[in-house]
Amino acid sequence: MNAEYLFGDEEKEAFRRIMRRMAAFTGVEVMTYAVMSNHFHILIRVPKKQKWMKRFDNDPDQEKLLNHLSILYSKSYLEHLRAELESYRKQGNTEALDQVLGRFRNRLCDVSSFMKELKERFGKWFNRHHDRRGTLWMDRYKSVLVDGPVALRTMAAYIDLNPVRAGLVDDPALYEFTGYSEAVGGSKLAQAGLSSCLGLPKNSSADRVTERYRLFLFDQGMVPDDGHKELRKGVSSAQRQAVRREDGVVNAALLRERTRFFTSGIAMGSKQFTKEAAERHKLALSQKKTRSLKQIQAPESGSTFHVVRE
């Protein structure tokens, strides 16, 4: 965002509220997130559109879709929209009817629409709240494709550990504006997101989800006790032991040494997945050379995934 402005608690809460509404509208799943003072991270899963859109089938009057629009739009706007659609039906103008409805359908199950509208809607809220005009965000958002369970949970931990690495808190649960902290606070949506990150069954208890994820976070976020903790923010071995209460494999190096791939990457996941993503990236930017892949091993399991950087 514009370096002139910083988010306080009120702005972060407003951003989270708008993020949740946009996720509900577009159909994407927010798996976890971190809203910081001057930037944000969101890990989302985009559903298969054809399957997700079946909820609007067998409804010639489009009432299911119109009811869905109430997530974002006011009652008066929807009344006006219904009148407009009814007018086109009476005229037999199916082309205009499809065009109007298509504008809404095209925004569903689409990460670009989700991000674009999230930034626009929050920017408008911020400008009204602070009596200002102009663009709030300086750059287009950066995205990294994630594939596979190891890459997925590693990315999730990177996001939820942002406040710890920034030196804002010693315990990720203490920073209010992350998916993990929201889950600890009892949010069913946030708990479901972390459950997806861990690959747990949908009927897993809230305690199981948050406890398993907390163990994983402290394994991922630990920095060695070598006298340089002030240079590499994270959790101490004593904190980790206090959380685990038993021995376990520490996977701190993966985040500490590889974080550049999470913010400047193109994709991470299986070799085939990242190879195809790199090729699409080359074609989209009319580049002559395909970006090379790098293999990373996860110490806690020995599993590997691949990354490709910008």
C-alpha positions as CSV (number, residue, x, y, z in Angstrom):
1,M,0.0,0.0,0.0
2,N,1.0,3.7,-0.1
3,A,3.9,4.1,2.3
4,E,2.2,7.3,3.6
5,Y,-0.5,5.3,5.4
6,L,-0.4,2.5,8.0
7,F,-3.2,0.3,9.2
8,G,-4.3,0.5,12.8
9,D,-6.5,-2.0,14.5
10,E,-9.7,-0.4,13.2
11,E,-8.4,-0.6,9.6
12,K,-7.2,-4.2,10.0
13,E,-10.6,-5.2,11.3
14,A,-12.3,-3.5,8.5
15,F,-10.1,-5.2,6.0
16,R,-10.8,-8.6,7.5
17,R,-14.5,-7.9,7.5
18,I,-14.5,-7.0,3.8
19,M,-12.2,-9.9,3.0
20,R,-14.7,-12.3,4.5
21,R,-17.6,-10.8,2.6
22,M,-15.7,-11.0,-0.7
23,A,-14.7,-14.6,0.0
24,A,-18.3,-15.5,0.7
25,F,-19.5,-13.7,-2.5
26,T,-16.8,-15.1,-4.9
27,G,-16.8,-18.5,-3.5
28,V,-13.0,-18.7,-2.7
29,E,-11.9,-20.2,0.6
30,V,-9.7,-18.1,2.8
31,M,-7.4,-20.7,4.3
32,T,-5.4,-18.2,6.4
33,Y,-4.2,-14.7,6.2
34,A,-2.2,-11.9,8.0
35,V,-3.1,-8.2,7.9
36,M,0.0,-6.2,8.8
37,S,0.5,-2.4,9.2
38,N,1.3,-1.8,5.5
39,H,0.6,-5.0,3.6
40,F,-1.3,-8.3,3.8
41,H,-1.0,-11.9,2.9
42,I,-3.9,-14.3,2.0
43,L,-3.8,-18.0,1.3
44,I,-6.9,-18.9,-0.7
45,R,-8.3,-22.0,-2.5
46,V,-10.3,-21.4,-5.6
47,P,-13.0,-24.0,-6.2
48,K,-13.8,-25.6,-9.5
49,K,-16.2,-23.2,-11.0
50,Q,-18.4,-25.6,-12.9
51,K,-19.0,-27.7,-9.7
52,W,-19.5,-24.6,-7.4
53,M,-21.9,-22.9,-9.8
54,K,-24.3,-25.9,-9.7
55,R,-25.9,-24.3,-6.6
56,F,-27.6,-21.9,-9.0
57,D,-29.0,-24.7,-11.4
58,N,-32.6,-25.4,-12.0
59,D,-33.7,-21.8,-11.3
60,P,-35.2,-20.2,-14.4
61,D,-36.0,-17.0,-12.5
62,Q,-32.4,-16.8,-11.2
63,E,-33.6,-16.2,-7.6
64,K,-30.8,-18.4,-6.2
65,L,-28.2,-16.1,-7.8
66,L,-30.1,-13.0,-6.8
67,N,-30.3,-14.2,-3.2
68,H,-26.5,-14.8,-3.3
69,L,-25.9,-11.2,-4.4
70,S,-27.4,-10.0,-1.1
71,I,-24.0,-10.8,0.4
72,L,-22.7,-7.6,-1.2
73,Y,-25.7,-5.6,-2.4
74,S,-28.4,-3.7,-0.6
75,K,-32.1,-4.6,-0.7
76,S,-33.0,-1.6,-2.8
77,Y,-30.3,-2.4,-5.4
78,L,-31.6,-5.9,-5.7
79,E,-35.2,-4.7,-6.1
80,H,-34.0,-2.5,-8.9
81,L,-32.1,-5.3,-10.5
82,R,-35.1,-7.7,-10.3
83,A,-37.2,-5.0,-12.0
84,E,-34.6,-4.7,-14.8
85,L,-34.4,-8.4,-15.4
86,E,-38.2,-8.8,-15.4
87,S,-38.4,-6.0,-18.0
88,Y,-36.0,-7.9,-20.3
89,R,-38.0,-11.1,-19.8
90,K,-41.2,-9.4,-20.9
91,Q,-39.4,-8.1,-23.9
92,G,-38.0,-11.5,-24.7
93,N,-34.5,-9.9,-24.7
94,T,-32.5,-12.9,-23.6
95,E,-29.3,-11.3,-24.8
96,A,-29.6,-8.4,-22.4
97,L,-30.7,-10.8,-19.7
98,D,-27.7,-13.0,-20.1
99,Q,-25.4,-10.0,-20.3
100,V,-26.6,-8.5,-17.0
101,L,-26.4,-11.9,-15.2
102,G,-23.1,-12.7,-16.8
103,R,-21.5,-9.7,-15.2
104,F,-22.1,-11.2,-11.8
105,R,-21.4,-14.8,-12.8
106,N,-18.0,-13.9,-14.2
107,R,-16.8,-12.6,-10.8
108,L,-17.4,-15.9,-9.1
109,C,-14.7,-18.4,-8.4
110,D,-12.1,-16.0,-9.7
111,V,-9.0,-15.0,-7.7
112,S,-8.4,-11.8,-9.8
113,S,-12.0,-10.6,-9.1
114,F,-11.6,-11.4,-5.4
115,M,-8.4,-9.5,-5.1
116,K,-9.4,-6.6,-7.3
117,E,-12.7,-6.0,-5.4
118,L,-11.2,-6.6,-2.0
119,K,-8.6,-3.8,-2.6
120,E,-11.2,-1.5,-4.2
121,R,-13.8,-1.9,-1.5
122,F,-11.3,-1.5,1.3
123,G,-9.8,1.5,-0.5
124,K,-13.2,3.2,-0.6
125,W,-13.8,2.4,3.0
126,F,-10.4,3.8,4.0
127,N,-10.9,7.0,2.0
128,R,-14.3,7.7,3.5
129,H,-13.0,7.0,7.0
130,H,-9.9,9.2,6.6
131,D,-11.5,11.9,4.4
132,R,-9.0,11.4,1.5
133,R,-9.1,10.7,-2.2
134,G,-7.0,8.7,-4.6
135,T,-5.5,5.2,-4.8
136,L,-4.5,3.5,-1.6
137,W,-2.6,0.7,-3.1
138,M,0.7,1.3,-5.0
139,D,1.2,-1.9,-6.8
140,R,-0.8,-4.8,-8.2
141,Y,-0.9,-7.8,-5.9
142,K,1.6,-10.6,-6.2
143,S,0.5,-14.2,-6.4
144,V,2.2,-17.5,-5.9
145,L,0.6,-20.8,-7.0
146,V,0.7,-23.5,-4.3
147,D,0.3,-27.2,-5.0
148,G,0.6,-30.2,-2.6
149,P,0.1,-30.7,1.1
150,V,3.7,-29.9,2.2
151,A,3.9,-26.6,0.2
152,L,0.4,-25.7,1.4
153,R,1.0,-26.0,5.1
154,T,4.4,-24.4,4.8
155,M,2.9,-21.4,3.0
156,A,0.2,-21.2,5.7
157,A,2.8,-21.1,8.5
158,Y,4.9,-18.5,6.7
159,I,1.8,-16.2,6.6
160,D,0.7,-16.8,10.2
161,L,4.3,-16.3,11.5
162,N,4.6,-12.8,9.9
163,P,3.9,-10.9,13.1
164,V,6.5,-13.0,14.9
165,R,9.2,-12.4,12.3
166,A,8.3,-8.7,12.3
167,G,9.0,-8.7,16.1
168,L,5.5,-7.6,16.9
169,V,4.7,-10.6,19.2
170,D,6.5,-13.6,20.6
171,D,3.6,-15.9,20.2
172,P,1.5,-15.9,16.9
173,A,-1.7,-16.3,18.9
174,L,-1.2,-12.9,20.4
175,Y,-1.4,-11.0,17.1
176,E,-5.1,-10.5,16.5
177,F,-5.3,-10.2,12.7
178,T,-4.2,-13.6,11.4
179,G,-6.1,-16.7,10.5
180,Y,-4.5,-18.6,13.3
181,S,-5.4,-16.0,15.9
182,E,-8.9,-15.8,14.6
183,A,-9.2,-19.6,14.8
184,V,-7.9,-19.6,18.4
185,G,-10.6,-17.0,19.1
186,G,-13.3,-19.4,18.1
187,S,-14.0,-18.5,14.5
188,K,-15.5,-21.5,12.6
189,L,-14.4,-20.1,9.3
190,A,-10.8,-19.6,10.4
191,Q,-10.8,-23.1,12.0
192,A,-12.1,-24.6,8.8
193,G,-9.3,-22.9,6.8
194,L,-6.5,-24.2,9.0
195,S,-8.1,-27.7,8.9
196,S,-7.8,-27.5,5.1
197,C,-4.2,-26.4,5.4
198,L,-3.4,-29.4,7.6
199,G,-5.4,-31.9,5.5
200,L,-7.6,-32.8,8.5
201,P,-11.1,-34.3,8.1
202,K,-13.8,-31.8,7.9
203,N,-15.4,-33.1,11.1
204,S,-12.2,-32.5,13.1
205,S,-12.8,-30.7,16.4
206,A,-11.8,-27.1,16.8
207,D,-9.3,-28.1,19.6
208,R,-7.6,-30.7,17.4
209,V,-7.2,-28.2,14.5
210,T,-5.8,-25.3,16.6
211,E,-3.6,-27.6,18.7
212,R,-2.1,-29.4,15.7
213,Y,-1.5,-26.1,13.9
214,R,0.1,-24.5,16.9
215,L,2.6,-27.4,17.2
216,F,3.3,-27.0,13.5
217,L,3.8,-23.2,13.8
218,F,6.2,-23.5,16.6
219,D,8.2,-26.1,14.8
220,Q,8.3,-23.9,11.7
221,G,9.0,-20.6,13.5
222,M,11.8,-21.7,15.9
223,V,15.2,-20.0,15.5
224,P,18.4,-21.6,16.9
225,D,19.8,-20.4,20.2
226,D,23.0,-19.1,18.7
227,G,23.0,-15.6,20.1
228,H,21.6,-14.0,16.9
229,K,17.9,-14.3,17.6
230,E,17.6,-10.5,17.3
231,L,18.7,-10.8,13.7
232,R,16.3,-13.7,12.9
233,K,13.0,-13.1,14.6
234,G,11.1,-16.2,15.6
235,V,10.2,-18.4,18.6
236,S,12.9,-19.8,20.9
237,S,13.6,-23.4,21.6
238,A,12.3,-22.9,25.1
239,Q,9.0,-21.6,23.7
240,R,8.8,-24.5,21.3
241,Q,9.4,-27.0,24.1
242,A,6.8,-25.4,26.2
243,V,4.3,-25.8,23.4
244,R,5.3,-29.4,22.4
245,R,6.0,-30.8,25.9
246,E,7.8,-33.6,24.1
247,D,10.6,-34.2,21.6
248,G,9.9,-33.7,17.9
249,V,11.5,-32.9,14.6
250,V,12.2,-29.2,14.2
251,N,11.5,-27.7,10.8
252,A,12.7,-24.2,11.3
253,A,15.2,-24.0,8.4
254,L,12.5,-24.4,5.8
255,L,10.9,-21.0,6.6
256,R,14.0,-19.2,7.8
257,E,16.1,-19.9,4.7
258,R,13.4,-20.2,2.0
259,T,11.0,-17.3,2.7
260,R,12.1,-15.4,-0.4
261,F,10.2,-18.0,-2.5
262,F,6.9,-17.2,-0.7
263,T,6.9,-13.5,-1.7
264,S,8.8,-13.4,-5.0
265,G,7.8,-16.8,-6.4
266,I,5.6,-17.8,-9.3
267,A,4.6,-21.2,-8.1
268,M,5.4,-23.9,-5.6
269,G,4.3,-27.6,-5.5
270,S,4.9,-30.7,-7.5
271,K,7.5,-30.8,-10.3
272,Q,5.0,-31.1,-13.1
273,F,2.7,-28.3,-11.5
274,T,5.6,-25.8,-11.2
275,K,7.0,-26.7,-14.6
276,E,3.6,-26.0,-16.3
277,A,3.2,-22.7,-14.3
278,A,6.7,-21.6,-15.4
279,E,5.8,-22.2,-19.0
280,R,2.5,-20.3,-18.7
281,H,4.4,-17.4,-17.1
282,K,6.9,-17.3,-19.9
283,L,4.2,-17.2,-22.6
284,A,2.2,-14.6,-20.7
285,L,5.1,-12.2,-20.6
286,S,6.5,-13.1,-24.0
287,Q,9.8,-14.3,-22.5
288,K,12.3,-16.4,-24.4
289,K,13.5,-18.5,-21.5
290,T,11.5,-20.6,-19.0
291,R,12.3,-20.0,-15.3
292,S,14.3,-22.8,-13.7
293,L,12.8,-25.0,-10.9
294,K,14.4,-25.5,-7.5
295,Q,13.7,-28.5,-5.3
296,I,13.2,-28.0,-1.6
297,Q,13.0,-30.8,1.0
298,A,10.9,-30.6,4.1
299,P,12.9,-31.8,7.1
300,E,10.0,-33.0,9.2
301,S,8.9,-35.6,6.6
302,G,11.6,-35.8,4.0
303,S,9.0,-34.9,1.4
304,T,10.0,-32.5,-1.4
305,F,8.3,-29.8,-3.5
306,H,9.5,-27.5,-6.2
307,V,9.5,-23.7,-6.6
308,V,10.0,-21.4,-9.5
309,R,10.9,-17.7,-8.9
310,E,10.2,-14.5,-10.8
